[in-house]
Amino acid sequence: MKFVTYLRVSTERQGQSGLGLEAQRAAVAAHVLGRGEVVAEFVEVESGKRSDRPELARALAEAKRAGAVLLIAKLDRLARNVAFIANLLESGVEVTAADMPEANRFVLHIMAAVAEQEGRAISERTKAALAAAKARGVKLGWSIPSRASEQRQAARKGAAVNRARALSHAENVLPVIEQIRAGGASLRQIAAELNARGIKTARGGKWHATTVRNILTAENGAEVCAA
């Protein structure tokens, strides 16, 4: 059996799940062992909330061309969106997850529907709670002078979080850069390929030769954050 693997990481979600690229590779490798071989691997660095994923599109096209199964490590590596899952299944490519190989098309639809409803319910409850607090005269945000100290502390924590996210993003995107670089691509060509794949820098911008060089040569977090 042939497999095309699709790996996805995003700075925010990886910190919560702890499931990075290497862990995903280990999961899909364990699934493939004794079943067949991996003929291609595609890596995406993007938020799960977005459905426009160029690497997923490439993975589907390759799986269809090779007559292979699209294999992911966990179901949440796709998207918690019913319409997205439906379109994916209608592509004609068999999709399976290493953490739930028995999941069929019906199960995928149900799981996506439940997850989508949970997200909608959380959003509605949060909005209702904020509206009720505002109606009671509760001041929201940092409008209270006595909270100035808290605001400064939050700013410092925010800077630390941004730094950690930048470093995590660098760790996630480095394997992709190395993969492109292995083909003899220059820094400018690597940047162009990253942009073509829809991969953003840590700040959500476009890649340039200098930002690629920062990732490859950075010895401290400051250089990484500058990317």
N, C-alpha and C positions, 0 to 999 in steps of 0.2 A: 504494500500500500504506500502511496506517495502522500506526503504532507507538505503544506506550505504553512509556515508558522507566522503568526502576527503578534508582535509584542508591543505594548503601549505603556508609557509612563507619563505622568504629569506631576509637576513639583508638589502641588497640594495633596493629591490623592496618594502619592507614594509615601509621604510622611505619615499618613494615617494607616495605610495597609501594610507598609513594610515590604511590599512586593515589588522589588526592583527588577531590572533587566536580567540579572544573573539568576535570581530566584525563578523568574518566569522561564528562562531557558532550561533550568533544571527540571521544572515541572513538565514542560513539553517533551524534553528528552526522555524522561521516565515513561511518559505515555507512549512515545514512539517505539521504545525498546521492545523488540520482539514482534512489532506490528508492521514495520516498514522502514522508510527513510525520509529524512527532511530534504526536499529538493530546493527550497528557497526560504529565506527569512526576511521579514519586513519589520522595521522598527518605526514606531510613531511616537513623537513627543508632543502630546496635545491633551487638552482637557476633555474629559468624557462627556461634557455637556455639548460639545460641538459634533455635528454629523458630517461636516465636510473634511474628510480625512483622506488626503491623497495617497498615503502609504497603504491604507486599507483597500482603497480602490485598486492599487497595483497588486496587492496580495490576492484579491478576488480574481483579477484578470489572469494572473499567473496560475492560480489554482484551476481556473476554468480551462486554460490552455493546456496545462499538464495533466488534467483529469485527476487532480489531487484534492485532498480534504484540507479545508482551512482549519488550522488548529490554534487555539488560544489557551493560555494557562488558566484563566478564570473567566467566568461569564461576565463579570463586571468590567473586563477589559474591552468589551464592546460598548454598549450604551444602554442606559436605563430609559429607553424610549420605545414605545410600541411601534410607531411608524418606522423608525430606523431599523428595528429588528425585522419588521415585515418586509421592507425593501431588500434587506440583506438576504433573507431567506428566499425571496423571489428571484434572486440573481442566478439560481440554478446550481450554486456551489454548495456542497455538503459542508456544514460547519459543526465542529465539536469542540468541547472544552475539556482540558485535562482533569479539572477538578470535578467534572460531572459528565463523563463520556456517555452515560445513558440518556442524557437529556435529548428529547426529540423536538421537532418543530413546535408542537403544542406546548411543551414545557417552557421553551424559550419565550413564546408569546405570553404565557401566564406570568412568568417571572418578570418580564419587562413591564407588563401591565401593573403588577403589584408594586414594583419599585417606583414607577411613574406616579402612581396614586399616593404613595407614601411621601414623595417629594412635594407633591402638590398640597397635601394635607399639612405638612410642616410649614410650608410657606404661608398658607392661609391662617394657621394658628398664630404664627409670629406677627403677621399684620394685624390680626384682631387684638392681640395682647397689647401691641404698641398703641393702637387707636384707643383702647379702653384706658390705658395709662394717661394718654394725652388728654382725654376727656375729663379725667379726675384732677387735672391740673399738674400732673407730674412733668417736670422738666426733663427732656431727653437730651442725650448727648453731652457735650462739654460746656453747656451754657451756664453752669453753676460755678461762680468764682471760687468756691471752696474746693473745687475739684481740679484746680490748676496743677497741684502737685501730682495728682493721678494722671493728668494729661501728659506731663513731662515724662513720668515713668512709662506710660503707654508708648510715647514716642520712642524712648530708648529701646523698649521691648520690640517695637515695630521694626526699628533699624536692624536689631539682631535677627529677627525673623526673616527680613528681606535678605540679609547676608546669608543666612542658612539656606534659604530657597535658591539663591544664586549659585551657591556651592553645589546644592543637590541637582540643580538644572545642569550644571557643568558635568557632573558625574553621569547624568543620564544621556547627555548628548555626545559625550566624548566617544563612546563606542561607535556611534553613527559616523562621526568625523573620521575616526580611524579606519572604518570600513571604506569610506570614500577615498581616503588618502592612500589606502593600499593599492588602488588602481593607478597611482602615479599622478593624481590630481594636484594642482597647485593650490595655494591658499585661496586665491580668487575663484578658482573652479569649485573648490569645496564650498565656499560661501554661496556661490550660485546654485549648487545642487541642494544645499540646505533650504534656500529660499524656494526653490522649485518644489521641494517636498512639503512646503508649508510649515516648516519648523521655525519657531521664533527664538530670538535671543532671550536671556533671562528677563529683560525689560519689555519683551513683546515686540521688539523691532526686527529690522532686516539684518542679515549677516553681511559682513564685509571681510576682506582679507585680514584686517587688524583684529577683529573680534574673534575670528577663528584662531589667529596666532595667540591671542590671550588665553584661550581655552587650552591650547596645546602646551604653552610655555609657562602658564601661571604657577607661581610658587606660593602665592598667598591669596586669601579671599578677596582682597581689594582689587586685584587685577581681574578676577573672575566677575566681580560685581560690575566692573566697568563695561563688561560685555552686554 
